[in-house]
Amino acid sequence: MNRTLVDASWNQLDEHDDAIGQRFFELLTHKYPQYLELLAEGGLKEQNESLPLILEIVTWMEPQSDDVPPYMSRLAQLYKEQGITLDDMENFREVMLEVLDEFGSQYVSDWSRDYLEAWNDAFEVQVIPAILSSMDEAA
């Protein structure tokens, strides 16, 4: 994962965090309408407000660390309770990358495919494994 690109792009995008969160859920429910009901109920509805926190956590998570930030552990528990699977997380990652590409193209002066790949790596190498690990521990 290219931490420099993730950090640099988030530093330019964080002022748009509310719009990024709104766009993520808008696009997610458009592409995957099966999540409408799930997002309307319980704790997953809160994800709309806390999505920027996940992106912020990505910028300081240590690669391959066994330490999972408490927020990610709570998210994993919520996912487990709601029956969220790896396939769902892959859908979330796909949509988030689309949103980051959309906002990055607008607000990051030198946005390129390299930035998008860095974010993809962050989700594949850090975020999703951390959530899956926490879900396994909660089992």
Residue, then its C-alpha position, 0 to 999 in steps of 0.5 A: m500500500n502506498r501510504t503517502l498517496v492515501d495520506a496525501s489524497w485524504n488530506q485534500l478530500d477530508e473537507h468533503d467527507d460529508a459529501i463523500g459519505q452521502r455519495f457512497f450510500e447513494l451509489l451503494t443503494h443505487k447499484y445494490p438495492q438489497y442494502l436499502e433495508l439493511l441501511a434503514e435499520g439499526g446500527l448500519k444506518e449510523q454508518n452514513e455519519s461515520l464513514p469518513l472515520i473509516l477513511e481517516i482510520v485507513t490513513w493511520m492504520e499500521p500495515q499488517s498490524d494485529d491491533v485493530p482500532p476499537y471502531m473497526s472492532r465495533l464495526a466488525q461486530l455490527y457486520k457480524e450481527q447483520g450477516i454482512t459477508l466478505d462479498d458485501m465488503e467487496n461491494f462496499r469497497e468497489v463503491m467506495l473506490e468509485v466515490l474516491d475516484e469521483f471526488g479525487s478527480q475533482y479535488v486532488s490536483d494530481w489525482s491518478r490511477d496510482y491514488l486509486e490503487a493505493w486506496n484499493d490496496a488499503f481496503e484489501v490489505q488493511v480494512i477488510p482483513a481487520i474487519l474479518s479478523s475481528m469478526d472471527e474473534a467475536a465468533 
